[in-house]
Amino acid sequence: MTTPGGRPDRPPRSRRGFIVLAAAFVIAFAGFCALGMWQVQRLGWKLDLIARIDARIHAEPTPPPGPAAWPAIAADKDAYRRIRLAGEFLDRPPAFVQATTARGGGFWTLSPLKTEQGFVVLVNRGFVLPEERAKAGNAAGPAEVIGLLRLSEPKGAFLRSNDPGADRWYSRDVAEIAAARGLGAVAPYFIDAERRQAGEIPAGGMTVVDLPNNHLVYALTWFALALMTLGGLVYTVRERRAG
């Protein structure tokens, strides 16, 4: 059947159904817009964080935070600070922590350094390939190190826990490594040493600062969904009026 104007005859849509559908569109539109704005805010936060970390990496090195400052150390204000250490590497075997870098699979080399201030800091002296481990040594003796402050990495890696008894390490867990080496209390951070010279073993200066920033893509996705929802609402209203 057709209407007098020649249009197909459609069953009338209930007013209640129309209101429920329109309300769902409005709620979804508001929700998608809110999520989009949240991602815009997150984008601003991430850009600010990236700028602050970049400034820390290229700043003049400062003394290491001492025990009085340890409870307040946090990633947002301390990670990747450029630090200068002076003191003496202790006569302890390094902890070799499994890692993958641009050179391939191998190990970070962590050794304890007693600072001139009297406390101990673990230093990631750099990366070694499996066949280079014997050349890394324990570095015992006086030393000066410049590098980036990194926070401890507790509880091992994904699906792999550290095994201190077997001296197998999958994350740079400062407290666990210190306990295994009988160091007592150590700083709750470690220092990624900068590169000193070409061809050195371990190879320093291999810190990768990679802060994913996909918030703009997420924001555009939510706003696109909001526009699609708005289009659905307009279509529904037009169909209601036409009916």
Secondary structure, 3 states (H helix, E strand, C coil): CECCCCCECCCCCCHHHHHHHHHHHHHHHHHHHHHHHHHHHHHHHHHHHHHHHHHHHCCCCECCCCHHHHHHCCHHHHCCCEEEEEEEECCCCCEEEEEEECCEEEEEEEEEEEECCCCEEEEEEEEECHHHHHHHCCCCEEEEEEEEEEECCCCCECCECCEHHHCEECCCCHHHHHHHCCCCCCCCEEEEECCCCCCCCCECCCCCCCCCCCHHHHHHHHHHHHHHHHHHHHHHHHHHHHC
